[in-house]
Structure formats: C-alpha cells, structure tokens
Amino acid sequence: MTFLERKTAKDRARFLIYAKGSCGELLTHIYIGIEAGYIEKDVGQEWIQETKELSKMIYGLTK
C-alpha cells in the first residue's frame, strides 16, 4: 500500500514516520558499507547526501 492509498491522516502520518525511520536505517547501512569497504567512499557519500535529502522531504510531508 502506498502513501496515497492511506485512508486517514493518522494512517498517512504513521506511514511517513516509518519511511523516515527507514531512511535513518539506510543511512546507517551506508556508513557501515563504506567502513567495511563494500561501498566506494565517493559513491557512499552521494548516497548519504541523497538519503538525507529524502529524509528532509519526508519530514516536510509530515508538516
């Protein structure tokens, strides 16, 4: 089920909270991947920036 299929404001807010949490988890995994050598540092830095931007967008949707 996607964001737009959520019926109530409360349900949509819950969905966005989960999505923002998932961004945080992804960010952690990217940092770990860089440190472990599985992700090239320059690629990882791009992903980190994109993940932070997505997190800000999700936060904006919650407001």
C-alpha positions in Angstrom: 0.0 0.0 0.0 1.4 3.4 -0.9 1.1 6.8 0.8 -1.8 7.9 -1.3 -3.8 4.8 -0.6 -3.8 5.6 3.2 -7.4 6.5 4.2 -6.9 8.7 7.2 -4.4 11.4 8.2 -3.3 9.3 11.1 -2.5 6.4 8.9 -0.6 8.6 6.4 1.4 10.1 9.3 2.3 6.7 10.6 3.5 5.7 7.1 5.7 8.8 6.9 7.2 8.1 10.3 8.1 4.6 9.2 9.5 5.9 6.0 11.7 8.5 7.8 12.9 5.7 10.1 13.8 3.6 7.1 15.9 6.5 5.8 17.8 6.5 9.1 18.4 2.8 8.8 19.6 3.1 5.3 22.0 5.9 6.3 23.5 3.6 9.0 23.9 0.8 6.5 25.7 3.1 4.0 28.1 4.2 6.7 28.8 0.6 7.6 29.2 -0.4 4.0 31.8 2.4 3.4 33.7 1.5 6.6 33.7 -2.2 5.7 34.9 -1.5 2.2 31.8 -2.8 0.4 30.8 0.7 -0.9 33.3 3.1 -2.5 33.6 6.2 -0.5 32.6 8.6 -3.3 29.5 6.6 -4.2 28.6 6.2 -0.5 28.9 10.0 0.0 26.5 10.6 -2.8 24.0 8.0 -1.3 24.4 9.7 2.1 23.5 13.1 0.6 20.5 11.7 -1.3 19.3 9.8 1.8 19.5 13.0 3.9 17.6 14.9 1.2 14.9 12.3 1.1 14.6 12.3 4.9 14.1 16.1 4.8 11.4 15.7 2.1 9.6 13.1 4.2 9.8 15.4 7.2 8.3 18.2 5.1 5.4 15.9 4.1 4.6 15.3 7.8 4.2 19.0 8.4 
